[in-house]
Amino acid sequence: MSRHSAPVSCYLAQALLDAGDLGGGEQWARARSDEPKPEPRMAPLGHYVLADVYERQGRAADARREVAAANGSSSRSIVIAGP
């Protein structure tokens, strides 16, 4: 995946998630979050989409892990409350 396609894959992942396709959203977000050298301002997006997927699947621990990964690559912090 090229650097220029990274934002597109994040937006596609979010659109799939919004349409109820959790598997498709996870697939595209994982491809984005696994990119070896993400653009700094885009780095956390794949992790946040994965966190959203996992939260909707009831996988709170996985969601918190992805938020932590996103927060580690961002100057902003987002918190997901646990059960």
C-alpha atoms as an extended CHARMM CRD file, in Angstrom:
* protein
*
        83  EXT
         1         1  MET       CA              0.0000000000        0.0000000000        0.0000000000  PROA      1               0.0000000000
         2         2  SER       CA              1.4480000000        3.3660000000       -0.9160000000  PROA      2               0.0000000000
         3         3  ARG       CA              1.4910000000        6.3730000000        1.3420000000  PROA      3               0.0000000000
         4         4  HSD       CA             -0.9940000000        8.1300000000       -0.8840000000  PROA      4               0.0000000000
         5         5  SER       CA             -3.5570000000        5.3520000000       -0.5550000000  PROA      5               0.0000000000
         6         6  ALA       CA             -3.4230000000        5.2680000000        3.2550000000  PROA      6               0.0000000000
         7         7  PRO       CA             -6.1180000000        7.9180000000        3.8300000000  PROA      7               0.0000000000
         8         8  VAL       CA             -8.3380000000        6.2270000000        1.2610000000  PROA      8               0.0000000000
         9         9  SER       CA             -8.0700000000        2.8650000000        3.0160000000  PROA      9               0.0000000000
        10        10  CYS       CA             -8.9490000000        4.4890000000        6.3710000000  PROA      10              0.0000000000
        11        11  TYR       CA            -11.9840000000        6.2030000000        4.9210000000  PROA      11              0.0000000000
        12        12  LEU       CA            -13.0390000000        2.9840000000        3.1950000000  PROA      12              0.0000000000
        13        13  ALA       CA            -12.6160000000        1.0690000000        6.4440000000  PROA      13              0.0000000000
        14        14  GLN       CA            -14.7940000000        3.5970000000        8.2710000000  PROA      14              0.0000000000
        15        15  ALA       CA            -17.4220000000        3.5760000000        5.5080000000  PROA      15              0.0000000000
        16        16  LEU       CA            -17.6120000000       -0.2280000000        5.6230000000  PROA      16              0.0000000000
        17        17  LEU       CA            -17.9160000000       -0.1070000000        9.3890000000  PROA      17              0.0000000000
        18        18  ASP       CA            -20.6810000000        2.5080000000        9.1760000000  PROA      18              0.0000000000
        19        19  ALA       CA            -22.5000000000        0.2830000000        6.6750000000  PROA      19              0.0000000000
        20        20  GLY       CA            -22.3860000000       -2.6000000000        9.1520000000  PROA      20              0.0000000000
        21        21  ASP       CA            -19.6190000000       -4.5680000000        7.4220000000  PROA      21              0.0000000000
        22        22  LEU       CA            -17.4410000000       -5.1760000000       10.4780000000  PROA      22              0.0000000000
        23        23  GLY       CA            -15.2680000000       -7.7370000000        8.6860000000  PROA      23              0.0000000000
        24        24  GLY       CA            -14.5760000000       -5.4300000000        5.7530000000  PROA      24              0.0000000000
        25        25  GLY       CA            -13.9100000000       -2.4920000000        8.0610000000  PROA      25              0.0000000000
        26        26  GLU       CA            -11.5090000000       -4.5920000000       10.1130000000  PROA      26              0.0000000000
        27        27  GLN       CA             -9.6870000000       -5.8370000000        7.0140000000  PROA      27              0.0000000000
        28        28  TRP       CA             -9.0820000000       -2.3450000000        5.5970000000  PROA      28              0.0000000000
        29        29  ALA       CA             -8.2380000000       -0.8340000000        8.9840000000  PROA      29              0.0000000000
        30        30  ARG       CA             -5.7720000000       -3.6330000000        9.7460000000  PROA      30              0.0000000000
        31        31  ALA       CA             -4.0570000000       -3.0650000000        6.3980000000  PROA      31              0.0000000000
        32        32  ARG       CA             -3.7230000000        0.6060000000        7.3450000000  PROA      32              0.0000000000
        33        33  SER       CA             -2.5600000000        0.0910000000       10.9330000000  PROA      33              0.0000000000
        34        34  ASP       CA              0.0590000000       -2.4600000000        9.8430000000  PROA      34              0.0000000000
        35        35  GLU       CA              1.7160000000       -0.0530000000        7.3860000000  PROA      35              0.0000000000
        36        36  PRO       CA              5.4620000000        0.0940000000        8.2400000000  PROA      36              0.0000000000
        37        37  LYS       CA              5.9550000000        3.8820000000        7.9140000000  PROA      37              0.0000000000
        38        38  PRO       CA              2.6060000000        5.6360000000        8.1780000000  PROA      38              0.0000000000
        39        39  GLU       CA              2.2680000000        9.3530000000        7.6170000000  PROA      39              0.0000000000
        40        40  PRO       CA              2.3870000000       10.8600000000       11.1500000000  PROA      40              0.0000000000
        41        41  ARG       CA             -0.9510000000       12.6530000000       11.0540000000  PROA      41              0.0000000000
        42        42  MET       CA             -2.6750000000        9.5690000000        9.6230000000  PROA      42              0.0000000000
        43        43  ALA       CA             -0.9170000000        6.9800000000       11.8090000000  PROA      43              0.0000000000
        44        44  PRO       CA             -3.6270000000        6.5860000000       14.4710000000  PROA      44              0.0000000000
        45        45  LEU       CA             -6.6390000000        6.2940000000       12.1490000000  PROA      45              0.0000000000
        46        46  GLY       CA             -6.3870000000        2.5890000000       11.3770000000  PROA      46              0.0000000000
        47        47  HSD       CA             -6.0870000000        1.8290000000       15.0850000000  PROA      47              0.0000000000
        48        48  TYR       CA             -9.1400000000        3.9470000000       15.9150000000  PROA      48              0.0000000000
        49        49  VAL       CA            -11.2320000000        2.1800000000       13.2720000000  PROA      49              0.0000000000
        50        50  LEU       CA            -10.0640000000       -1.1960000000       14.6020000000  PROA      50              0.0000000000
        51        51  ALA       CA            -10.9770000000       -0.0520000000       18.1160000000  PROA      51              0.0000000000
        52        52  ASP       CA            -14.4530000000        0.8200000000       16.8430000000  PROA      52              0.0000000000
        53        53  VAL       CA            -14.8150000000       -2.5910000000       15.1580000000  PROA      53              0.0000000000
        54        54  TYR       CA            -13.7050000000       -4.4170000000       18.3000000000  PROA      54              0.0000000000
        55        55  GLU       CA            -15.9790000000       -2.3340000000       20.5280000000  PROA      55              0.0000000000
        56        56  ARG       CA            -18.9710000000       -3.1940000000       18.3120000000  PROA      56              0.0000000000
        57        57  GLN       CA            -17.9980000000       -6.8710000000       18.5020000000  PROA      57              0.0000000000
        58        58  GLY       CA            -17.8780000000       -6.7340000000       22.2940000000  PROA      58              0.0000000000
        59        59  ARG       CA            -14.0890000000       -7.1270000000       22.3510000000  PROA      59              0.0000000000
        60        60  ALA       CA            -13.3930000000       -4.3540000000       24.8720000000  PROA      60              0.0000000000
        61        61  ALA       CA             -9.8280000000       -5.4290000000       25.7040000000  PROA      61              0.0000000000
        62        62  ASP       CA             -8.8770000000       -5.4800000000       22.0110000000  PROA      62              0.0000000000
        63        63  ALA       CA            -10.5300000000       -2.0790000000       21.5500000000  PROA      63              0.0000000000
        64        64  ARG       CA             -8.5300000000       -0.6080000000       24.4380000000  PROA      64              0.0000000000
        65        65  ARG       CA             -5.3200000000       -2.0800000000       22.9990000000  PROA      65              0.0000000000
        66        66  GLU       CA             -5.9540000000       -0.3900000000       19.6430000000  PROA      66              0.0000000000
        67        67  VAL       CA             -6.7420000000        2.9360000000       21.3150000000  PROA      67              0.0000000000
        68        68  ALA       CA             -3.4780000000        2.6490000000       23.2480000000  PROA      68              0.0000000000
        69        69  ALA       CA             -1.6260000000        1.9470000000       19.9880000000  PROA      69              0.0000000000
        70        70  ALA       CA             -3.2790000000        4.9510000000       18.3650000000  PROA      70              0.0000000000
        71        71  ASN       CA             -2.5100000000        7.1820000000       21.3290000000  PROA      71              0.0000000000
        72        72  GLY       CA              1.1090000000        6.0680000000       21.1670000000  PROA      72              0.0000000000
        73        73  SER       CA              1.3520000000        7.4000000000       17.6160000000  PROA      73              0.0000000000
        74        74  SER       CA             -0.5920000000       10.6070000000       18.2290000000  PROA      74              0.0000000000
        75        75  SER       CA             -0.3390000000       13.7190000000       20.3340000000  PROA      75              0.0000000000
        76        76  ARG       CA             -4.0940000000       13.4200000000       21.0590000000  PROA      76              0.0000000000
        77        77  SER       CA             -5.5900000000       10.8600000000       23.4000000000  PROA      77              0.0000000000
        78        78  ILE       CA             -8.9410000000        9.1200000000       23.2030000000  PROA      78              0.0000000000
        79        79  VAL       CA            -10.2300000000        6.8780000000       25.9760000000  PROA      79              0.0000000000
        80        80  ILE       CA            -12.6590000000        3.9630000000       25.6890000000  PROA      80              0.0000000000
        81        81  ALA       CA            -14.3430000000        3.0760000000       28.9540000000  PROA      81              0.0000000000
        82        82  GLY       CA            -14.1250000000       -0.5480000000       29.9740000000  PROA      82              0.0000000000
        83        83  PRO       CA            -16.8850000000       -2.7660000000       31.3460000000  PROA      83              0.0000000000
